[in-house]
Amino acid sequence: MPDYAHWHGMYEVAERFYQQLVPQAREIALQAEESGKSAEADVVRKVIDDILAHPEHQWFEEAQGKPEPAAARPSPPPTAGSLRR
């Protein structure tokens, strides 16, 4: 069973990643684009997007209000009308 120190350490890693590193990387991409370095900005954005596309980051994308890919969405539950034959 993980103890408090382990939990808090993981919390700090996640907080720094999601609340500091990701926003800073996005800001760097924006600054690069504004400086005429669109290709470099696209590379930075692609790296961020590729990392956040992993299943373990899905909760973060959902919390940000970004729609998840259709393949990842569960099927809607059946309605009463669809169960009748």
C-alpha positions, 0 to 999 in steps of 0.5 A: 500500500503506498504511503503518503510520501509516495502519493504526495511525490506523485502528486507533485510530479503530476502538478509540475507536468500538467500545470507548469511543463505543458503550459510552458512548452505551449508558450514556447511554441507560440513564441516560436511561431510569432518569431517566424519559426512555424515549423519548430512550433509545430514540432513542439506542439506535436510532441505535446499532443503525442504525449497527451494522446496516451491513455494515461493522460486522457483524464487531463484532456477531458478536464480541459474540455477537448473532445476525445477521438470517436474511437475512444468514446464508449457507445451510448447506452441503449434507449427504451425504444431501441430495445423493442423489437 
